[in-house]
Amino acid sequence: MCFGGRLNCRDCPQNRWIFQKKLPTYPVPLLGAKGYVKVMDTAAEVTVQQRFENRETQPIEVEYQFKLDSKKVAVTSFVACIDGKKVKGILKEKEEARDTYDDAIASGHGAYLLEQTKDELFTASIGNLPPGKEVIVWLTYVME
């Protein structure tokens, strides 16, 4: 399962490790996190909102990983917002989503990708986050 989105930046819950790919590792400040839960009978819809900021002097690509029990959880939405522009993830085949993300990064555009990398491990990637900018990420999933 992969959600991918693309944004032209010129126009516009468990342990988390955040790092810059292909360069030395840097922490990216998590400015805040909120959780919203809606319970319906024996199921719940959970939305996690997180805010990150690039305090570096150049655009960065960051990743963070989190665990979700994939046998009891289904991701339903992945949304990112930068400079008031929201990008909603679109469900794509894994390779197509990765190619779209990599192409956007190589072209200097902002891009977002959520991948299920193992049974219970998900990786969110935020690419070409401009210096001094914040990004808000919403992840929604349902669970029993």
C-alpha positions in Angstrom: 0.0 0.0 0.0 1.4 3.4 -1.0 0.0 6.8 -1.0 2.0 9.4 -3.0 1.5 13.1 -3.6 3.4 15.8 -5.5 3.7 19.5 -4.7 5.6 22.2 -6.6 7.3 24.0 -3.7 8.1 26.9 -5.9 4.4 27.5 -6.1 3.6 27.3 -2.9 3.0 7.2 17.6 5.5 5.2 18.6 9.2 5.7 18.2 9.8 8.0 15.3 13.2 8.4 13.7 13.5 11.4 11.4 16.5 11.7 9.1 17.9 13.2 6.0 18.6 10.6 3.3 21.8 10.3 1.4 23.5 12.8 3.7 24.5 12.7 7.3 21.7 12.2 9.8 20.0 15.3 11.3 17.1 15.5 13.7 14.1 17.4 12.2 12.1 19.2 14.9 8.7 17.8 15.7 6.9 21.0 16.6 3.7 19.3 17.8 1.5 16.2 17.5 -2.2 15.7 18.0 -4.4 12.7 17.9 -8.1 12.5 17.1 -10.1 9.3 17.7 -13.7 8.5 16.6 -15.1 5.3 18.1 -17.9 3.5 16.3 -19.1 0.2 17.9 -16.0 -2.0 17.9 -14.0 0.1 15.4 -12.1 3.4 15.7 -11.0 6.0 13.2 -7.7 7.6 14.3 -6.1 10.7 12.8 -2.6 11.7 13.8 -1.5 15.2 13.0 2.2 16.1 13.2 4.1 19.3 12.5 7.7 19.4 11.4 10.1 22.2 10.5 13.2 22.4 8.4 15.8 24.4 10.4 18.6 23.7 7.9 19.8 26.2 5.2 18.9 23.9 2.3 15.9 21.8 1.3 15.9 18.4 3.0 14.3 15.0 2.5 13.1 13.4 5.7 11.6 10.1 6.7 10.0 8.8 9.7 8.8 5.3 10.6 6.0 4.0 12.8 4.4 0.7 13.6 0.8 -0.2 13.0 -0.7 -3.7 13.4 -1.4 -4.2 9.7 -3.8 -7.1 10.5 -6.0 -4.8 12.5 -5.4 -1.4 10.8 -6.2 0.0 7.4 -4.7 3.4 6.4 -7.4 5.5 4.7 -5.7 8.9 4.2 -2.4 10.6 4.0 -2.4 14.4 3.7 0.4 17.0 3.9 0.2 20.8 4.0 2.9 23.4 3.4 2.3 27.1 2.9 -1.5 26.6 3.1 -1.5 24.1 0.2 -2.8 20.6 1.0 -1.7 17.6 -0.9 -3.8 14.5 -0.5 -2.2 11.1 -1.1 -3.5 8.9 -3.9 -3.3 5.1 -3.6 -0.9 3.7 -6.2 1.0 0.5 -6.8 4.2 0.6 -4.7 6.7 0.9 -7.6 4.6 3.6 -9.4 4.3 5.6 -6.2 8.0 5.4 -5.5 8.8 6.4 -9.1 6.5 9.4 -9.0 8.1 10.5 -5.7 11.6 10.0 -6.9 10.9 11.9 -10.2 9.4 14.8 -8.2 12.4 15.0 -5.9 14.9 14.8 -8.8 13.0 17.7 -10.5 13.3 19.8 -7.4 9.6 19.6 -6.4 8.2 18.8 -3.0 6.8 15.3 -2.7 5.2 13.0 0.0 5.1 9.3 0.2 3.7 6.8 2.6 4.7 3.2 2.2 4.1 0.0 4.1 7.6 -1.3 4.2 7.0 -4.4 6.3 4.0 -6.1 7.9 3.8 -3.6 10.8 6.2 -0.9 9.7 5.2 2.2 7.7 7.5 4.9 6.4 6.5 8.4 5.6 8.8 10.4 3.3 8.7 14.2 2.9 10.9 15.4 0.1 12.5 18.8 -0.7 11.1 20.5 2.4 12.3 24.1 1.9 14.5 25.8 4.6 12.5 27.5 7.3 9.3 25.9 6.3 6.9 23.8 8.3 4.9 20.9 7.1 1.8 19.4 8.7 1.1 15.8 8.0 -2.2 14.0 8.8 -2.4 10.2 8.8 -5.8 8.6 9.2 -6.4 4.9 9.8 -9.3 2.6 11.0 -8.8 -0.2 13.4 -10.8 -2.9 15.2 
